[in-house]
C-alpha cells in the first residue's frame, strides 16, 4: 500500500486521493465537492411547525408509557404518580408510603 498521495481516490478512481495521518485514505477533492452538493430534505418528523407541536403533544401525553413500575427492585415514584390506580395492582402501596 502506498502512503502519502500516490494512490487513486477509492470512490471515483480518477483523481489523486487525500491522505490524513490519523484517518488514512480519504476521497479526492472532486468527490468531497460532490458530497457538498447534496441537498438533503429535513427530517420528516419536523417537516412543519404544526407537526412539530403535534408530535410534542403526543410525546407529553404518552410519555408515561415508557415509565417502568420498578427500578432496581424499588417502586418508581414517577410511575405511581402518573398511574395511582396501579399501586394496588403491583402491591406497592406499603412501599410507596415509605417513600
C-alpha positions as CSV (number, residue, x, y, z in Angstrom):
1,X,0.0,0.0,0.0
2,X,1.3,3.4,-1.0
3,X,1.3,6.1,1.6
4,X,1.0,9.8,1.1
5,X,-0.9,10.5,-2.0
6,X,0.3,8.3,-4.9
7,X,-3.0,6.4,-4.6
8,X,-6.2,7.0,-6.5
9,X,-9.5,8.0,-5.0
10,X,-11.3,5.0,-3.5
11,X,-14.6,6.3,-5.0
12,X,-14.1,7.5,-8.5
13,X,-10.6,6.1,-9.1
14,X,-9.9,9.1,-11.4
15,X,-8.1,11.6,-9.2
16,X,-5.4,11.6,-6.5
17,X,-6.8,10.6,-3.1
18,X,-6.4,12.8,0.0
19,X,-4.5,11.3,2.9
20,X,-4.8,12.0,6.6
21,X,-2.2,10.7,9.1
22,X,-4.9,9.9,11.7
23,X,-7.7,8.6,9.4
24,X,-5.8,7.3,6.4
25,X,-7.1,7.3,2.8
26,X,-9.9,9.8,2.0
27,X,-11.8,10.6,-1.2
28,X,-10.4,13.1,-3.7
29,X,-11.3,16.9,-3.7
30,X,-13.7,16.3,-6.5
31,X,-15.7,13.6,-4.6
32,X,-15.8,15.8,-1.5
33,X,-17.1,18.7,-3.5
34,X,-19.8,16.4,-5.0
35,X,-20.8,15.4,-1.4
36,X,-21.3,19.1,-0.5
37,X,-23.8,19.4,-3.4
38,X,-26.3,17.0,-1.8
39,X,-29.4,18.8,-0.7
40,X,-31.0,16.6,1.9
41,X,-34.6,17.3,2.9
42,X,-35.4,18.0,6.5
43,X,-36.3,15.0,8.6
44,X,-40.0,14.2,8.2
45,X,-40.8,14.4,11.9
46,X,-40.1,18.2,11.9
47,X,-41.4,19.0,8.4
48,X,-43.6,21.8,9.7
49,X,-44.1,23.8,12.8
50,X,-47.6,22.4,13.1
51,X,-46.4,18.9,13.0
52,X,-43.6,19.7,15.5
53,X,-46.2,20.8,18.0
54,X,-48.4,17.8,17.4
55,X,-45.5,15.4,17.9
56,X,-44.5,17.2,21.1
57,X,-48.1,17.0,22.4
58,X,-48.2,13.3,21.7
59,X,-44.9,12.8,23.5
60,X,-46.2,14.7,26.5
61,X,-49.4,12.7,26.5
62,X,-48.0,9.3,26.1
63,X,-44.5,9.8,27.7
64,X,-45.7,7.9,30.8
65,X,-46.0,4.7,28.7
66,X,-42.2,4.4,28.9
67,X,-42.1,4.6,32.7
68,X,-41.4,1.3,34.5
69,X,-43.2,0.4,37.7
70,X,-40.0,-0.8,39.4
71,X,-36.4,0.4,39.2
72,X,-33.7,-1.8,40.8
73,X,-36.4,-3.5,42.8
74,X,-37.9,-0.4,44.3
75,X,-41.2,1.2,43.2
76,X,-40.8,4.1,40.7
77,X,-42.4,7.1,42.3
78,X,-42.9,8.8,38.9
79,X,-44.8,5.8,37.6
80,X,-47.2,5.6,40.5
81,X,-47.7,9.4,40.5
82,X,-48.8,9.1,36.9
83,X,-50.8,5.9,37.4
84,X,-52.0,5.9,41.1
85,X,-54.7,3.3,40.4
86,X,-52.0,0.7,39.6
87,X,-50.4,0.8,43.0
88,X,-52.7,-2.0,44.3
89,X,-52.1,-4.0,41.1
90,X,-48.4,-4.0,41.7
91,X,-48.7,-4.4,45.5
92,X,-46.6,-1.3,46.0
93,X,-48.9,0.7,48.4
94,X,-46.9,0.0,51.6
95,X,-43.6,0.6,49.8
96,X,-44.8,3.9,48.4
97,X,-45.9,5.1,51.8
98,X,-42.3,4.7,53.0
99,X,-41.0,6.9,50.2
